[in-house]
C-alpha cells in the first residue's frame, strides 16, 4: 500500500512540470485554422439558420464580393462548404450555402458568424420557427 502511494506521488510530481511546459503562452504561437471542407465527403455539411436581421449572400468568400441576395433572420440554408479566409490577418470563416429566395435557388457565401449551424434539418427548422414566431 505504501509503495503504491509513493508511486502515485512520484507520477504526479513528474506530470506537474510537463503540464506547465505544455501551457506555454507564447505570443508567437500560430492559430490553428481548419482545412477547407472537402466537398466530396457528402453533398452538404449541414443546415444553417440566419441569426442576424439581414445577411448578404455574396459571390466570393470575402467582404468585397458582389451581393446575390439578402436573407432575413430565421431563413434556413444548406451549408455546402466551409472556408477560412484572412481579413487583415484575422481569420474569418465563410460558408458556401444553397438558399431559397423567392422560389429561386441561390448559391453563394455567408460569414459563418451570421448563421447558427445545425446537423440536421429538424433542428434547423425548429430554430427557424423559434426565431420567427
C-alpha positions as CSV (number, residue, x, y, z in Angstrom):
1,X,0.0,0.0,0.0
2,X,2.8,2.4,0.9
3,X,4.7,1.6,-2.2
4,X,1.6,2.3,-4.4
5,X,1.1,5.6,-2.6
6,X,4.7,6.6,-3.2
7,X,4.4,5.6,-6.9
8,X,1.3,7.8,-7.3
9,X,3.0,10.8,-5.7
10,X,6.1,10.3,-7.9
11,X,3.9,10.2,-11.0
12,X,2.1,13.3,-10.1
13,X,5.3,15.1,-9.4
14,X,6.6,14.2,-12.8
15,X,3.4,15.3,-14.6
16,X,3.1,18.8,-13.0
17,X,6.2,20.2,-14.8
18,X,5.0,18.6,-18.1
19,X,1.6,20.3,-17.7
20,X,3.2,23.7,-17.2
21,X,5.6,23.2,-20.1
22,X,2.7,22.3,-22.4
23,X,0.8,25.5,-21.3
24,X,3.4,27.8,-22.9
25,X,1.6,31.1,-23.6
26,X,4.0,32.1,-26.4
27,X,2.6,35.1,-28.3
28,X,4.3,33.7,-31.5
29,X,2.1,30.7,-31.5
30,X,0.2,30.1,-34.7
31,X,-3.6,29.9,-34.6
32,X,-4.8,26.6,-35.9
33,X,-7.1,27.0,-38.9
34,X,-9.1,24.1,-40.0
35,X,-8.7,23.0,-43.6
36,X,-11.4,23.8,-46.1
37,X,-14.2,21.2,-46.2
38,X,-13.8,18.6,-48.8
39,X,-17.0,18.8,-50.9
40,X,-16.6,15.2,-52.0
41,X,-17.3,13.9,-48.5
42,X,-21.0,14.4,-48.9
43,X,-23.5,16.6,-50.7
44,X,-23.6,19.2,-47.9
45,X,-22.3,19.7,-44.4
46,X,-25.5,20.6,-42.5
47,X,-28.0,23.4,-42.2
48,X,-27.8,27.0,-41.1
49,X,-30.3,29.5,-39.8
50,X,-29.6,33.2,-40.2
51,X,-29.2,34.8,-36.8
52,X,-28.9,38.5,-37.7
53,X,-31.5,40.9,-39.1
54,X,-30.3,40.7,-42.7
55,X,-27.4,38.6,-44.2
56,X,-26.0,39.3,-47.6
57,X,-25.3,36.2,-49.8
58,X,-22.3,37.1,-51.9
59,X,-20.5,35.6,-54.8
60,X,-17.0,35.2,-53.2
61,X,-15.9,34.3,-49.6
62,X,-14.7,37.9,-48.7
63,X,-16.2,41.2,-47.8
64,X,-15.6,42.6,-51.3
65,X,-17.9,40.1,-53.0
66,X,-20.9,41.1,-55.1
67,X,-24.3,40.7,-53.4
68,X,-26.5,38.0,-54.8
69,X,-29.4,38.1,-52.3
70,X,-30.5,39.1,-48.8
71,X,-31.7,36.7,-46.2
72,X,-33.8,37.6,-43.2
73,X,-33.4,36.4,-39.7
74,X,-34.7,32.8,-39.4
75,X,-34.0,31.9,-43.0
76,X,-32.8,28.4,-43.4
77,X,-29.9,27.4,-45.8
78,X,-28.0,24.3,-46.7
79,X,-24.3,24.5,-45.9
80,X,-22.2,23.1,-48.7
81,X,-18.6,24.1,-47.9
82,X,-16.6,25.9,-45.3
83,X,-13.5,28.1,-45.9
84,X,-11.3,30.2,-43.7
85,X,-10.1,33.5,-45.3
86,X,-7.8,36.1,-43.7
87,X,-9.1,39.7,-43.4
88,X,-6.3,42.0,-42.4
89,X,-4.5,39.0,-40.8
90,X,-7.6,37.9,-38.9
91,X,-9.1,34.5,-39.9
92,X,-12.8,34.6,-40.9
93,X,-14.9,31.5,-41.6
94,X,-17.2,31.6,-44.6
95,X,-19.8,29.1,-45.7
96,X,-21.0,28.3,-49.2
97,X,-24.8,28.0,-48.9
98,X,-27.7,27.0,-51.0
99,X,-30.7,29.1,-50.1
100,X,-34.2,29.5,-51.5
101,X,-35.1,33.2,-52.2
102,X,-38.4,33.9,-53.8
103,X,-38.6,30.3,-55.2
104,X,-35.2,30.7,-56.7
105,X,-32.1,28.7,-55.6
106,X,-29.2,31.0,-54.7
107,X,-25.7,29.6,-54.4
108,X,-23.3,32.0,-52.5
109,X,-21.2,32.8,-49.5
110,X,-22.2,33.9,-45.9
111,X,-20.0,34.7,-42.9
112,X,-20.4,31.7,-40.6
113,X,-20.9,34.1,-37.7
114,X,-24.2,35.3,-39.3
115,X,-25.8,31.8,-39.0
116,X,-26.3,29.1,-36.4
117,X,-25.2,25.8,-37.7
118,X,-27.2,22.5,-37.2
119,X,-26.5,18.9,-38.0
120,X,-29.9,18.1,-39.4
121,X,-33.0,19.7,-41.0
122,X,-35.3,19.1,-38.0
123,X,-33.0,21.1,-35.6
124,X,-32.7,23.9,-38.2
125,X,-36.5,24.1,-38.8
126,X,-37.1,24.2,-35.0
127,X,-34.6,27.0,-34.6
128,X,-36.0,28.9,-37.5
129,X,-39.5,28.6,-36.1
130,X,-38.4,29.9,-32.8
131,X,-36.8,33.0,-34.4
132,X,-39.9,33.8,-36.5
133,X,-42.9,33.1,-34.2
